[in-house]
Every structure is written in structure tokens, then in C-alpha cells.
């Protein structure tokens, strides 16, 4: 049973990390100069994420987002062109 729970947490953590990237993209759509940190919930608690947007090269923003589910943390990174 714990293997199934770990597998579900692994997938859920990825989903949460991706949600952070999408929230940053929405912020950038509203304000292309926005940079900063977004958290959902009391990161790093269960079922939360934190996404950080920093200025990149050639009119891009680099987003690093971490999602937490159970004891699993997954990180994704995206480069968004402005």
C-alpha cells in the first residue's frame, strides 16, 4: 500500500509543481514585468507549491517551481519567452 501512496504522491507533486508554473505564466500575462515568488498553501507542507520567477536572457523569465505531496517534492523549471 505504501508503494501506491508514494506513486500517487509522486504524480501529485509533479501536478502541483506544474500548477506553480501556470500561476507564474498567468501573472506574467497580466504584468510582463512581474518577477517574484508565489506560494500556494503553507509551503513546504503537504499539497503545496512554491514557484520563483527570475529574469532570464533575451526577454525570458526562468521559473523554478517545487510541488510537495506527502513526503515527495518534485521540481520543474520552465523558460517563458515574453
MOPAC internal coordinates of N, CA, C and O (Angstrom, degrees):
PM7 1SCF
backbone

  N    0.0000 0     0.00 0     0.00 0    0    0    0
  C    1.4419 1     0.00 0     0.00 0    1    0    0
  C    1.5277 1   111.41 1     0.00 0    2    1    0
  O    1.2310 1   119.96 1   144.11 1    3    2    1
  N    1.3336 1   117.69 1   -35.89 1    3    2    1
  C    1.4688 1   118.54 1  -178.68 1    5    3    2
  C    1.5271 1   111.13 1   -68.13 1    6    5    3
  O    1.2310 1   119.97 1   150.10 1    7    6    5
  N    1.3415 1   117.66 1   -29.90 1    7    6    5
  C    1.4679 1   119.80 1   177.71 1    9    7    6
  C    1.5277 1   110.12 1   -65.48 1   10    9    7
  O    1.2310 1   120.41 1   140.75 1   11   10    9
  N    1.3148 1   116.82 1   -39.25 1   11   10    9
  C    1.4674 1   120.92 1   177.71 1   13   11   10
  C    1.5267 1   110.51 1   -65.83 1   14   13   11
  O    1.2310 1   120.68 1   136.38 1   15   14   13
  N    1.3407 1   116.30 1   -43.62 1   15   14   13
  C    1.4632 1   120.19 1   179.22 1   17   15   14
  C    1.5259 1   110.13 1   -62.85 1   18   17   15
  O    1.2310 1   119.84 1   137.41 1   19   18   17
  N    1.3400 1   117.92 1   -42.59 1   19   18   17
  C    1.4634 1   121.21 1   178.06 1   21   19   18
  C    1.5192 1   111.10 1   -62.02 1   22   21   19
  O    1.2310 1   120.18 1   139.73 1   23   22   21
  N    1.3340 1   117.26 1   -40.27 1   23   22   21
  C    1.4602 1   121.25 1   179.05 1   25   23   22
  C    1.5276 1   110.58 1   -64.68 1   26   25   23
  O    1.2310 1   120.62 1   137.91 1   27   26   25
  N    1.3204 1   116.43 1   -42.09 1   27   26   25
  C    1.4644 1   120.20 1   178.97 1   29   27   26
  C    1.5291 1   110.37 1   -66.36 1   30   29   27
  O    1.2310 1   120.26 1   138.00 1   31   30   29
  N    1.3380 1   117.11 1   -42.00 1   31   30   29
  C    1.4645 1   120.62 1   178.06 1   33   31   30
  C    1.5227 1   110.76 1   -64.09 1   34   33   31
  O    1.2310 1   120.40 1   142.34 1   35   34   33
  N    1.3287 1   116.84 1   -37.66 1   35   34   33
  C    1.4638 1   121.83 1   179.83 1   37   35   34
  C    1.5288 1   110.32 1   -60.61 1   38   37   35
  O    1.2310 1   120.61 1   134.37 1   39   38   37
  N    1.3221 1   116.44 1   -45.63 1   39   38   37
  C    1.4670 1   121.07 1   179.46 1   41   39   38
  C    1.5279 1   111.25 1   -70.40 1   42   41   39
  O    1.2310 1   120.44 1   139.02 1   43   42   41
  N    1.3339 1   116.76 1   -40.98 1   43   42   41
  C    1.4578 1   120.33 1  -179.23 1   45   43   42
  C    1.5250 1   110.99 1   -65.15 1   46   45   43
  O    1.2310 1   120.03 1   141.59 1   47   46   45
  N    1.3375 1   117.56 1   -38.41 1   47   46   45
  C    1.4670 1   121.07 1   178.55 1   49   47   46
  C    1.5268 1   110.33 1   -63.02 1   50   49   47
  O    1.2310 1   119.95 1   141.22 1   51   50   49
  N    1.3302 1   117.70 1   -38.78 1   51   50   49
  C    1.4609 1   120.92 1   176.80 1   53   51   50
  C    1.5284 1   110.44 1   -65.28 1   54   53   51
  O    1.2310 1   120.49 1   136.49 1   55   54   53
  N    1.3233 1   116.67 1   -43.51 1   55   54   53
  C    1.4653 1   121.01 1   177.34 1   57   55   54
  C    1.5297 1   110.43 1   -57.60 1   58   57   55
  O    1.2310 1   120.32 1   135.28 1   59   58   57
  N    1.3295 1   116.99 1   -44.72 1   59   58   57
  C    1.4656 1   121.14 1  -179.59 1   61   59   58
  C    1.5248 1   111.60 1   -65.75 1   62   61   59
  O    1.2310 1   120.11 1   138.69 1   63   62   61
  N    1.3256 1   117.39 1   -41.31 1   63   62   61
  C    1.4686 1   120.31 1   177.81 1   65   63   62
  C    1.5273 1   110.15 1   -61.61 1   66   65   63
  O    1.2310 1   120.35 1   137.57 1   67   66   65
  N    1.3146 1   116.94 1   -42.43 1   67   66   65
  C    1.4703 1   120.43 1   177.71 1   69   67   66
  C    1.5289 1   111.25 1   -65.39 1   70   69   67
  O    1.2310 1   120.16 1   145.19 1   71   70   69
  N    1.3183 1   117.30 1   -34.81 1   71   70   69
  C    1.4681 1   120.26 1   177.08 1   73   71   70
  C    1.5235 1   110.56 1   -60.96 1   74   73   71
  O    1.2310 1   120.50 1   143.48 1   75   74   73
  N    1.3257 1   116.65 1   -36.52 1   75   74   73
  C    1.4610 1   120.15 1   176.89 1   77   75   74
  C    1.5139 1   112.01 1   -62.92 1   78   77   75
  O    1.2310 1   120.51 1   138.04 1   79   78   77
  N    1.3287 1   116.64 1   -41.96 1   79   78   77
  C    1.4676 1   120.57 1   177.85 1   81   79   78
  C    1.5254 1   109.90 1   -62.50 1   82   81   79
  O    1.2310 1   120.33 1   137.01 1   83   82   81
  N    1.3193 1   116.97 1   -42.99 1   83   82   81
  C    1.4669 1   120.46 1  -179.94 1   85   83   82
  C    1.5242 1   111.44 1   -65.11 1   86   85   83
  O    1.2310 1   120.19 1   143.13 1   87   86   85
  N    1.3310 1   117.25 1   -36.87 1   87   86   85
  C    1.4642 1   118.75 1   178.73 1   89   87   86
  C    1.5265 1   110.82 1   -67.26 1   90   89   87
  O    1.2310 1   120.19 1   140.40 1   91   90   89
  N    1.3375 1   117.24 1   -39.60 1   91   90   89
  C    1.4713 1   119.72 1   176.03 1   93   91   90
  C    1.5257 1   109.86 1   -62.52 1   94   93   91
  O    1.2310 1   120.07 1   137.42 1   95   94   93
  N    1.3341 1   117.47 1   -42.58 1   95   94   93
  C    1.4669 1   120.33 1   179.13 1   97   95   94
  C    1.5267 1   110.58 1   -59.19 1   98   97   95
  O    1.2310 1   120.25 1   140.27 1   99   98   97
  N    1.3251 1   117.14 1   -39.73 1   99   98   97
  C    1.4657 1   120.44 1   178.03 1  101   99   98
  C    1.5284 1   110.79 1   -65.66 1  102  101   99
  O    1.2310 1   120.20 1   140.35 1  103  102  101
  N    1.3262 1   117.22 1   -39.65 1  103  102  101
  C    1.4673 1   120.40 1   176.83 1  105  103  102
  C    1.5238 1   110.63 1   -62.09 1  106  105  103
  O    1.2310 1   120.78 1   136.63 1  107  106  105
  N    1.3358 1   116.12 1   -43.37 1  107  106  105
  C    1.4651 1   120.62 1  -178.92 1  109  107  106
  C    1.5233 1   111.74 1   -68.04 1  110  109  107
  O    1.2310 1   120.43 1   148.36 1  111  110  109
  N    1.3286 1   116.78 1   -31.64 1  111  110  109
  C    1.4612 1   119.56 1   177.05 1  113  111  110
  C    1.5317 1   110.29 1   -65.81 1  114  113  111
  O    1.2310 1   120.76 1   143.65 1  115  114  113
  N    1.3236 1   116.15 1   -36.35 1  115  114  113
  C    1.4645 1   120.76 1   178.98 1  117  115  114
  C    1.5249 1   112.17 1   -77.72 1  118  117  115
  O    1.2310 1   120.54 1   147.39 1  119  118  117
  N    1.3417 1   116.57 1   -32.61 1  119  118  117
  C    1.4656 1   121.63 1  -177.08 1  121  119  118
  C    1.5244 1   108.13 1  -150.24 1  122  121  119
  O    1.2310 1   120.30 1   -81.00 1  123  122  121
  N    1.3306 1   117.03 1    99.00 1  123  122  121
  C    1.4689 1   120.95 1  -174.18 1  125  123  122
  C    1.5252 1   113.31 1   -66.35 1  126  125  123
  O    1.2310 1   119.53 1   168.86 1  127  126  125
  N    1.3218 1   118.51 1   -11.14 1  127  126  125
  C    1.4686 1   121.51 1   178.32 1  129  127  126
  C    1.5294 1   112.07 1   -93.77 1  130  129  127
  O    1.2310 1   120.36 1   176.96 1  131  130  129
  N    1.3426 1   116.92 1    -3.04 1  131  130  129
  C    1.4634 1   120.35 1  -175.96 1  133  131  130
  C    1.5229 1   110.92 1   -67.34 1  134  133  131
  O    1.2310 1   120.44 1   -46.12 1  135  134  133
  N    1.3086 1   116.76 1   133.88 1  135  134  133
  C    1.4647 1   124.20 1   171.01 1  137  135  134
  C    1.5178 1   106.36 1  -140.24 1  138  137  135
  O    1.2310 1   120.04 1   -33.11 1  139  138  137
  N    1.3099 1   117.52 1   146.89 1  139  138  137
  C    1.4583 1   118.84 1   178.35 1  141  139  138
  C    1.5057 1   112.37 1   156.29 1  142  141  139
  O    1.2310 1   121.50 1    22.39 1  143  142  141
  N    1.3283 1   114.74 1  -157.61 1  143  142  141
  C    1.4610 1   122.85 1  -175.72 1  145  143  142
  C    1.5191 1   109.58 1  -122.73 1  146  145  143
  O    1.2310 1   121.52 1   -42.88 1  147  146  145
  N    1.3266 1   114.70 1   137.12 1  147  146  145
  C    1.4592 1   121.99 1   175.58 1  149  147  146
  C    1.5202 1   107.06 1  -121.49 1  150  149  147
  O    1.2310 1   120.38 1   -45.48 1  151  150  149
  N    1.3244 1   116.87 1   134.52 1  151  150  149
  C    1.4611 1   120.18 1   173.74 1  153  151  150
  C    1.5174 1   108.77 1  -126.74 1  154  153  151
  O    1.2310 1   121.28 1   -32.42 1  155  154  153
  N    1.2935 1   115.17 1   147.58 1  155  154  153
  C    1.4588 1   122.11 1   174.64 1  157  155  154
  C    1.5160 1   105.89 1  -120.44 1  158  157  155
  O    1.2310 1   120.67 1   -63.10 1  159  158  157
  N    1.3143 1   116.32 1   116.90 1  159  158  157
  C    1.4566 1   120.25 1  -176.84 1  161  159  158
  C    1.5216 1   110.33 1    82.96 1  162  161  159
  O    1.2310 1   120.83 1     9.89 1  163  162  161
  N    1.3104 1   116.02 1  -170.11 1  163  162  161
  C    1.4693 1   122.28 1  -178.03 1  165  163  162
  C    1.5256 1   109.15 1   -93.65 1  166  165  163
  O    1.2310 1   121.36 1  -111.22 1  167  166  165
  N    1.3411 1   115.01 1    68.78 1  167  166  165
  C    1.4648 1   120.81 1  -177.96 1  169  167  166
  C    1.5140 1   109.25 1   -51.85 1  170  169  167
  O    1.2310 1   118.16 1   -44.10 1  171  170  169
  N    1.3320 1   121.11 1   135.90 1  171  170  169
  C    1.4568 1   129.30 1     7.07 1  173  171  170
  C    1.5234 1   115.05 1   -97.45 1  174  173  171
  O    1.2310 1   119.01 1  -141.73 1  175  174  173
  N    1.3131 1   119.50 1    38.27 1  175  174  173
  C    1.4594 1   121.54 1   177.75 1  177  175  174
  C    1.5290 1   110.68 1   -67.56 1  178  177  175
  O    1.2310 1   120.92 1    -9.26 1  179  178  177
  N    1.3172 1   115.84 1   170.74 1  179  178  177
  C    1.4584 1   122.29 1  -179.63 1  181  179  178
  C    1.5316 1   110.78 1   -59.56 1  182  181  179
  O    1.2310 1   120.98 1   -38.49 1  183  182  181
  N    1.3365 1   115.73 1   141.51 1  183  182  181
  C    1.4720 1   123.69 1   177.62 1  185  183  182
  C    1.5271 1   112.70 1    59.95 1  186  185  183
  O    1.2310 1   120.83 1  -131.70 1  187  186  185
  N    1.3203 1   116.02 1    48.30 1  187  186  185
  C    1.4597 1   122.08 1   178.81 1  189  187  186
  C    1.5195 1   109.92 1  -133.20 1  190  189  187
  O    1.2310 1   121.22 1   -11.95 1  191  190  189
  N    1.3251 1   115.28 1   168.05 1  191  190  189
  C    1.4579 1   119.69 1   171.44 1  193  191  190
  C    1.5078 1   110.29 1  -146.01 1  194  193  191
  O    1.2310 1   121.95 1   -19.19 1  195  194  193
  N    1.3264 1   113.86 1   160.81 1  195  194  193
  C    1.4566 1   121.80 1   173.32 1  197  195  194
  C    1.5170 1   106.87 1  -137.74 1  198  197  195
  O    1.2310 1   120.59 1   -49.55 1  199  198  197
  N    1.3204 1   116.47 1   130.45 1  199  198  197
  C    1.4613 1   121.70 1   179.03 1  201  199  198
  C    1.5213 1   108.80 1  -126.07 1  202  201  199
  O    1.2310 1   121.14 1   -45.80 1  203  202  201
  N    1.3328 1   115.42 1   134.20 1  203  202  201
  C    1.4598 1   121.72 1  -179.20 1  205  203  202
  C    1.5237 1   108.04 1  -119.67 1  206  205  203
  O    1.2310 1   120.66 1   -51.46 1  207  206  205
  N    1.3305 1   116.33 1   128.54 1  207  206  205
  C    1.4662 1   122.40 1   178.71 1  209  207  206
  C    1.5201 1   108.86 1  -112.28 1  210  209  207
  O    1.2310 1   121.08 1   -54.64 1  211  210  209
  N    1.3402 1   115.53 1   125.36 1  211  210  209
  C    1.4662 1   121.07 1   177.93 1  213  211  210
  C    1.5199 1   109.10 1  -128.14 1  214  213  211
  O    1.2310 1   121.10 1   -24.92 1  215  214  213
  N    1.3107 1   115.50 1   155.08 1  215  214  213
  C    1.4605 1   121.33 1   179.90 1  217  215  214
  C    1.5217 1   110.12 1   -66.11 1  218  217  215
  O    1.2310 1   121.03 1   -44.82 1  219  218  217
  N    1.3227 1   115.64 1   135.18 1  219  218  217
  C    1.4566 1   121.46 1   177.60 1  221  219  218
  C    1.5188 1   110.66 1  -114.43 1  222  221  219
  O    1.2310 1   120.93 1     7.05 1  223  222  221
  N    1.3096 1   115.82 1  -172.95 1  223  222  221
  C    1.4666 1   121.79 1  -179.19 1  225  223  222
  C    1.5261 1   110.78 1   -78.93 1  226  225  223
  O    1.2310 1   121.02 1   -28.94 1  227  226  225
  N    1.3175 1   115.66 1   151.06 1  227  226  225
  C    1.4684 1   122.19 1   171.31 1  229  227  226
  C    1.5271 1   113.88 1    52.78 1  230  229  227
  O    1.2310 1   120.58 1  -126.14 1  231  230  229
  N    1.3297 1   116.50 1    53.86 1  231  230  229
  C    1.4654 1   122.11 1   175.74 1  233  231  230
  C    1.5276 1   112.80 1    60.16 1  234  233  231
  O    1.2310 1   121.19 1  -135.30 1  235  234  233
  N    1.3183 1   115.32 1    44.70 1  235  234  233
  C    1.4577 1   120.25 1   175.43 1  237  235  234
  C    1.5245 1   109.47 1  -123.52 1  238  237  235
  O    1.2310 1   121.48 1   -17.46 1  239  238  237
  N    1.3170 1   114.77 1   162.54 1  239  238  237
  C    1.4591 1   122.48 1   172.73 1  241  239  238
  C    1.5218 1   106.78 1  -124.91 1  242  241  239
  O    1.2310 1   120.70 1   -49.40 1  243  242  241
  N    1.3242 1   116.26 1   130.60 1  243  242  241
  C    1.4593 1   121.37 1   176.85 1  245  243  242
  C    1.5207 1   108.20 1   -97.01 1  246  245  243
  O    1.2310 1   121.21 1   -53.94 1  247  246  245
  N    1.3251 1   115.29 1   126.06 1  247  246  245
  C    1.4590 1   121.84 1  -178.83 1  249  247  246
  C    1.5227 1   108.43 1  -113.97 1  250  249  247
  O    1.2310 1   120.75 1   -54.03 1  251  250  249
  N    1.3168 1   116.17 1   125.97 1  251  250  249
  C    1.4581 1   122.09 1   173.16 1  253  251  250
  C    1.5173 1   106.77 1  -116.95 1  254  253  251
  O    1.2310 1   120.75 1   -58.00 1  255  254  253
  N    1.3248 1   116.17 1   122.00 1  255  254  253
  C    1.4517 1   121.09 1  -174.96 1  257  255  254
  C    1.5208 1   109.87 1  -127.62 1  258  257  255
  O    1.2310 1   120.96 1   -43.58 1  259  258  257
  N    1.3357 1   115.76 1   136.42 1  259  258  257
  C    1.4660 1   122.13 1   178.42 1  261  259  258
  C    1.5168 1   108.97 1  -119.76 1  262  261  259
  O    1.2310 1   120.94 1   -49.49 1  263  262  261
  N    1.3308 1   115.81 1   130.51 1  263  262  261
  C    1.4555 1   121.64 1   176.04 1  265  263  262
  C    1.5109 1   109.70 1  -113.41 1  266  265  263
  O    1.2310 1   120.49 1   -38.43 1  267  266  265
  N    1.3304 1   116.67 1   141.57 1  267  266  265
  C    1.4590 1   122.12 1  -178.68 1  269  267  266
  C    1.5186 1   109.16 1  -122.30 1  270  269  267
  O    1.2310 1   121.07 1   -51.05 1  271  270  269
  N    1.3234 1   115.55 1   128.95 1  271  270  269
  C    1.4589 1   122.11 1   174.32 1  273  271  270
  C    1.5252 1   107.21 1  -139.67 1  274  273  271
  O    1.2310 1   120.59 1   -60.98 1  275  274  273
  N    1.3111 1   116.48 1   119.02 1  275  274  273
  C    1.4608 1   119.52 1  -175.49 1  277  275  274
  C    1.5186 1   109.41 1    60.87 1  278  277  275
  O    1.2310 1   120.91 1    54.18 1  279  278  277
  N    1.3289 1   115.87 1  -125.82 1  279  278  277
  C    1.4621 1   120.86 1   178.78 1  281  279  278
  C    1.5273 1   112.04 1   -99.37 1  282  281  279
  O    1.2310 1   120.17 1  -170.49 1  283  282  281
  N    1.3160 1   117.28 1     9.51 1  283  282  281
  C    1.4643 1   122.56 1  -176.00 1  285  283  282
  C    1.5250 1   110.02 1  -102.35 1  286  285  283
  O    1.2310 1   120.83 1   -46.57 1  287  286  285
  N    1.3359 1   116.02 1   133.43 1  287  286  285
  C    1.4641 1   122.41 1   172.42 1  289  287  286
  C    1.5171 1   108.00 1  -121.62 1  290  289  287
  O    1.2310 1   120.54 1   -50.68 1  291  290  289
  N    1.3152 1   116.57 1   129.32 1  291  290  289
  C    1.4654 1   121.76 1   176.52 1  293  291  290
  C    1.5131 1   108.43 1  -120.34 1  294  293  291
  O    1.2310 1   120.85 1   -36.12 1  295  294  293
  N    1.3227 1   115.99 1   143.88 1  295  294  293
  C    1.4564 1   122.18 1  -179.23 1  297  295  294
  C    1.5165 1   109.44 1  -122.18 1  298  297  295
  O    1.2310 1   120.67 1   -45.14 1  299  298  297
  N    1.3115 1   116.31 1   134.86 1  299  298  297
  C    1.4646 1   121.74 1   172.48 1  301  299  298
  C    1.5195 1   107.95 1  -127.05 1  302  301  299
  O    1.2310 1   121.62 1   -27.92 1  303  302  301
  N    1.3164 1   114.51 1   152.08 1  303  302  301
  C    1.4603 1   119.98 1   177.15 1  305  303  302
  C    1.5176 1   107.95 1  -130.47 1  306  305  303
  O    1.2310 1   121.21 1   -42.58 1  307  306  305
  N    1.3246 1   115.29 1   137.42 1  307  306  305
  C    1.4611 1   120.99 1   179.52 1  309  307  306
  C    1.5169 1   108.87 1  -134.50 1  310  309  307
  O    1.2310 1   121.08 1   -32.28 1  311  310  309
  N    1.3194 1   115.54 1   147.72 1  311  310  309
  C    1.4590 1   121.53 1   173.98 1  313  311  310
  C    1.5191 1   106.84 1  -113.19 1  314  313  311
  O    1.2310 1   121.22 1   -58.33 1  315  314  313
  N    1.3238 1   115.28 1   121.67 1  315  314  313
  C    1.4582 1   121.43 1  -177.37 1  317  315  314
  C    1.5198 1   108.50 1  -107.86 1  318  317  315
  O    1.2310 1   120.70 1   -54.51 1  319  318  317
  N    1.3324 1   116.27 1   125.49 1  319  318  317
  C    1.4635 1   120.86 1   176.89 1  321  319  318
  C    1.5191 1   108.81 1   -85.20 1  322  321  319
  O    1.2310 1   121.01 1   -45.44 1  323  322  321
  N    1.3193 1   115.67 1   134.56 1  323  322  321
  C    1.4669 1   120.07 1   179.69 1  325  323  322
  C    1.5073 1   110.89 1   -91.99 1  326  325  323
  O    1.2310 1   120.10 1   180.00 1  327  326  325

